[in-house]
Amino acid sequence: MYIKSLRDGTFGFHGRPLLWLWRFSSRQKKVQVGIKSRTDCNDGINWRDAFFDANKPLVVDIGSGMGTCILGLSSIRSTGHEELRIQWSECNYAGVDLNQNFINFANGIASRGPTSRKGRVRFFCCSADDFLLKLQTYPGMIELMMVNFPSPYRLKAGERGNLQLSSVENFMVTNKMFEIIGVLAGKQARGSYFLFQTKCEDVAVYLKNKCLSNGMEGIPAKEAVEDIDMIYSRNKDVPKRIVELLRIDPHSERAEGYLFWGRPILPPCCLPETEVQCLIDQKVVHRCLFRCKK
């Protein structure tokens, strides 16, 4: 039964298979943006070749990894939260990642998926900034842009920690990205949504402040995170990164308050593989939802 469902593309991304994908993807070497290589953005993107109907609203996953999030979203009909009113079955979906193996996997699954998904899902091997520049020529409206679990930056130069991580200046979510997102939102009749999720509390605070300083409107959570330390205590797990952060700066801003969501924003069957790993291992996920205004 499982082999048949794998062959015909009906095998669902839930629980255990998503955990397997997370274990595989977490072992892969990170592709650096500075490495010059042939990408899908080199010669531009013909959106009418990429999708059957390029006038449909578009959902974009920046740093899409194995693609499980938008593969799931493209297969459902229900809407999200009342704050995120999107008719998922009426949208096109684009994922972008620098890892060609991840892109090949995701496009392979998309090509074998349900008939209703074909012609609506496409993954591109490209840097985030280059892809967003190409996105300005997309004929339809941009409904939602997501950044799910980006690789974090080093806490501070010269401090302890994972030295393989990039500095904050080379973090995937750049000032240029926010500038382009602002331009894209300005072309939409009612703006666009922007969603980010991360396991790293300081990254969440950094992204939240970047969104606000770039004119985005934060959407208050119905179940907001009121005391992040209480959640760590309940889970009996204080991340080493936050311990180190508070050692460096005891007065650091925390990922709590009305903009931080205490429950998933996306539908349960469409969670990224990293979010599933967090839920299984009781790791805190920091989430915020914004509207990019005109």
C-alpha positions as CSV (number, residue, x, y, z in Angstrom):
1,M,0.0,0.0,0.0
2,Y,2.8,2.4,0.9
3,I,4.8,1.6,-2.2
4,K,1.7,2.2,-4.4
5,S,1.0,5.5,-2.8
6,L,4.6,6.6,-3.2
7,R,4.5,5.7,-6.9
8,D,1.2,7.5,-7.7
9,G,2.0,10.6,-5.6
10,T,-0.7,10.2,-3.1
11,F,1.5,9.4,-0.1
12,G,0.8,12.1,2.4
13,F,3.4,14.3,4.2
14,H,2.4,13.7,7.8
15,G,4.2,13.0,11.1
16,R,6.7,10.3,10.6
17,P,7.5,10.8,6.9
18,L,8.0,14.5,7.5
19,L,10.3,13.7,10.4
20,W,12.4,11.5,8.0
21,L,12.6,14.4,5.6
22,W,13.7,16.7,8.3
23,R,16.5,14.3,9.4
24,F,17.7,14.1,5.8
25,S,17.5,17.8,5.0
26,S,19.2,18.8,8.3
27,R,22.3,16.7,7.3
28,Q,22.7,18.5,4.0
29,K,25.5,21.1,3.6
30,K,24.2,24.6,3.4
31,V,24.7,26.2,0.0
32,Q,26.3,29.6,0.2
33,V,24.7,32.5,-1.7
34,G,28.1,33.8,-2.9
35,I,28.9,30.6,-4.8
36,K,28.4,31.3,-8.5
37,S,26.4,28.6,-10.3
38,R,23.8,28.1,-13.0
39,T,20.4,28.9,-11.5
40,D,16.8,29.1,-12.8
41,C,17.0,32.9,-12.5
42,N,20.0,33.4,-14.8
43,D,17.9,33.8,-17.9
44,G,14.7,35.1,-16.3
45,I,11.5,33.2,-15.6
46,N,8.6,32.8,-18.1
47,W,5.7,32.6,-15.7
48,R,3.3,31.5,-18.4
49,D,5.5,28.5,-19.1
50,A,5.8,27.8,-15.4
51,F,2.1,27.7,-14.6
52,F,-1.0,26.7,-16.6
53,D,-2.6,30.0,-15.5
54,A,-0.2,32.7,-14.4
55,N,-3.1,35.1,-13.5
56,K,-3.9,33.1,-10.4
57,P,-2.8,34.5,-7.0
58,L,0.6,33.3,-6.0
59,V,1.9,31.8,-2.7
60,V,5.7,31.9,-2.3
61,D,7.9,30.0,0.0
62,I,11.4,31.6,0.3
63,G,14.0,29.0,1.3
64,S,11.4,26.2,0.6
65,G,13.8,23.3,1.4
66,M,12.1,19.9,0.6
67,G,9.0,21.8,-0.5
68,T,6.6,20.1,1.9
69,C,4.8,23.2,3.0
70,I,3.5,24.4,-0.4
71,L,3.1,20.8,-1.6
72,G,0.6,20.4,1.2
73,L,-1.1,23.8,0.8
74,S,-1.6,23.2,-3.0
75,S,-3.5,20.0,-2.2
76,I,-6.2,21.4,0.1
77,R,-9.3,23.5,-0.3
78,S,-10.0,25.0,3.1
79,T,-8.9,28.5,4.2
80,G,-6.4,29.2,7.0
81,H,-7.2,31.2,10.1
82,E,-9.8,33.9,9.8
83,E,-6.8,36.4,9.8
84,L,-5.3,34.6,6.8
85,R,-8.2,34.5,4.3
86,I,-6.7,32.5,1.3
87,Q,-8.5,30.1,-1.0
88,W,-5.6,27.7,-1.3
89,S,-7.2,25.7,-4.2
90,E,-7.3,28.9,-6.3
91,C,-3.6,29.7,-6.0
92,N,-0.4,29.0,-7.8
93,Y,2.6,28.0,-5.7
94,A,6.3,28.8,-6.1
95,G,9.2,27.6,-3.9
96,V,12.8,28.8,-4.1
97,D,15.9,27.3,-2.6
98,L,19.6,27.2,-3.4
99,N,19.9,23.5,-2.9
100,Q,19.4,21.8,-6.3
101,N,18.7,18.4,-4.7
102,F,15.8,19.8,-2.7
103,I,14.4,21.5,-5.8
104,N,14.6,18.3,-7.8
105,F,12.9,16.3,-5.0
106,A,10.1,18.9,-4.7
107,N,9.5,19.2,-8.4
108,G,9.4,15.4,-8.7
109,I,6.7,15.1,-6.0
110,A,4.7,18.0,-7.7
111,S,4.8,16.3,-11.0
112,R,3.4,13.0,-9.6
113,G,0.8,14.7,-7.3
114,P,-3.0,14.9,-7.7
115,T,-4.3,16.3,-11.0
116,S,-5.7,19.3,-9.2
117,R,-2.2,20.3,-8.2
118,K,-0.5,20.0,-11.7
119,G,0.3,23.2,-13.4
120,R,0.0,25.2,-10.2
121,V,3.2,24.3,-8.3
122,R,6.8,25.0,-9.4
123,F,10.1,25.1,-7.5
124,F,13.1,27.2,-8.6
125,C,16.8,26.9,-7.7
126,C,17.7,30.5,-7.2
127,S,18.8,33.0,-4.5
128,A,16.0,34.7,-2.6
129,D,16.8,38.2,-3.8
130,D,17.1,37.2,-7.4
131,F,13.9,35.3,-7.3
132,L,12.0,38.2,-5.7
133,L,13.3,40.5,-8.4
134,K,11.9,38.2,-11.1
135,L,8.7,38.0,-9.1
136,Q,7.9,41.6,-10.1
137,T,7.0,40.4,-13.6
138,Y,4.4,37.8,-12.3
139,P,1.1,38.6,-14.0
140,G,-1.2,37.8,-11.1
141,M,-1.3,39.1,-7.5
142,I,1.1,37.9,-4.8
143,E,-1.1,36.5,-2.0
144,L,1.4,35.3,0.5
145,M,5.2,35.2,1.0
146,M,6.7,32.9,3.6
147,V,10.1,32.4,5.2
148,N,10.1,29.1,7.1
149,F,12.9,28.2,9.4
150,P,15.8,30.1,7.8
151,S,19.4,29.0,8.8
152,P,20.2,31.4,11.7
153,Y,23.2,33.8,11.8
154,R,25.9,33.6,14.4
155,L,25.0,35.3,17.7
156,K,28.0,37.5,17.8
157,A,31.4,37.6,16.1
158,G,34.1,36.1,18.4
159,E,31.6,34.5,20.7
160,R,31.0,30.8,21.3
161,G,28.6,28.9,19.0
162,N,28.4,27.4,15.6
163,L,31.1,29.1,13.5
164,Q,29.8,27.6,10.3
165,L,26.8,29.9,10.5
166,S,27.0,33.2,8.5
167,S,27.2,36.6,10.2
168,V,24.0,38.6,10.5
169,E,25.1,40.8,7.6
170,N,25.0,37.6,5.4
171,F,21.7,36.4,6.8
172,M,19.3,35.1,4.1
173,V,16.6,37.7,4.9
174,T,18.3,40.9,3.7
175,N,17.4,44.6,3.7
176,K,17.2,44.2,-0.1
177,M,14.6,41.5,0.3
178,F,12.4,43.7,2.4
179,E,12.7,46.5,-0.2
180,I,11.6,44.2,-3.0
181,I,8.7,42.8,-0.9
182,G,7.6,46.4,-0.3
183,V,7.6,47.0,-4.1
184,L,5.7,43.8,-4.7
185,A,3.1,44.6,-2.1
186,G,2.7,48.1,-3.6
187,K,1.5,46.5,-6.9
188,Q,-1.3,44.5,-5.2
189,A,-4.8,45.9,-4.9
190,R,-5.0,44.9,-1.2
191,G,-1.4,44.2,-0.3
192,S,0.2,40.8,0.5
193,Y,0.7,38.6,3.6
194,F,4.2,37.9,5.0
195,L,4.7,35.0,7.4
196,F,7.9,33.9,9.1
197,Q,8.7,31.0,11.4
198,T,11.9,30.1,13.2
199,K,13.2,28.0,16.1
200,C,15.6,30.8,17.2
201,E,14.1,33.4,19.5
202,D,16.6,36.2,18.6
203,V,16.1,35.6,14.9
204,A,12.4,36.0,15.5
205,V,12.8,39.3,17.3
206,Y,15.2,40.5,14.5
207,L,12.7,39.6,11.8
208,K,9.8,41.1,13.7
209,N,11.6,44.4,14.1
210,K,12.7,44.4,10.4
211,C,9.1,43.9,9.3
212,L,7.8,46.7,11.5
213,S,10.6,49.1,10.4
214,N,9.8,48.4,6.8
215,G,6.2,49.5,7.2
216,M,4.5,46.1,7.5
217,E,1.4,45.8,9.7
218,G,1.6,43.1,12.3
219,I,-1.5,40.9,12.7
220,P,-2.2,40.3,16.4
221,A,-2.4,36.7,17.5
222,K,-5.6,35.3,18.9
223,E,-3.4,33.1,21.2
224,A,-0.3,35.2,21.8
225,V,2.9,34.2,23.5
226,E,2.7,36.1,26.8
227,D,5.7,34.6,28.7
228,I,8.3,32.8,26.6
229,D,10.3,31.6,29.7
230,M,7.2,29.9,31.1
231,I,6.9,28.0,27.8
232,Y,10.5,26.9,28.0
233,S,10.0,25.8,31.6
234,R,6.9,23.8,30.7
235,N,8.7,22.1,27.9
236,K,11.7,21.5,30.2
237,D,14.0,22.7,27.5
238,V,15.8,26.1,27.3
239,P,17.6,26.3,24.0
240,K,21.4,26.7,24.3
241,R,21.3,29.6,21.9
242,I,19.0,31.6,24.2
243,V,21.1,30.8,27.2
244,E,24.1,32.2,25.3
245,L,22.2,35.2,24.1
246,L,21.1,36.1,27.6
247,R,24.7,35.7,28.8
248,I,25.9,38.2,26.1
249,D,23.0,40.6,26.7
250,P,20.7,39.9,29.7
251,H,18.4,42.7,28.6
252,S,17.7,41.3,25.1
253,E,14.2,41.7,23.7
254,R,12.2,38.5,23.9
255,A,9.9,36.8,21.4
256,E,6.7,37.4,23.3
257,G,3.7,39.8,23.1
258,Y,0.7,40.3,20.9
259,L,2.5,39.7,17.5
260,F,3.9,36.2,18.4
261,W,1.6,33.4,17.7
262,G,1.3,30.5,20.2
263,R,-0.2,28.1,17.7
264,P,0.4,27.2,14.1
265,I,-0.8,29.6,11.5
266,L,-0.8,27.3,8.5
267,P,-3.3,24.3,8.2
268,P,-2.1,21.2,10.2
269,C,-1.5,19.1,7.0
270,C,0.8,21.7,5.5
271,L,3.5,22.2,8.1
272,P,7.1,22.4,7.0
273,E,9.2,19.3,8.0
274,T,11.1,21.4,10.6
275,E,7.9,22.5,12.3
276,V,6.8,18.9,12.6
277,Q,10.1,18.1,14.2
278,C,9.6,20.9,16.7
279,L,6.1,19.8,17.6
280,I,7.2,16.2,18.1
281,D,10.2,17.2,20.3
282,Q,8.4,20.0,22.1
283,K,10.6,22.7,20.7
284,V,9.3,26.3,20.6
285,V,8.4,27.7,17.2
286,H,8.3,31.5,17.0
287,R,5.8,32.8,14.4
288,C,4.6,36.2,13.2
289,L,2.1,37.2,10.5
290,F,2.2,40.6,8.8
291,R,0.3,42.4,6.0
292,C,2.5,44.3,3.5
293,K,0.6,47.4,2.9
294,K,0.4,49.4,-0.3
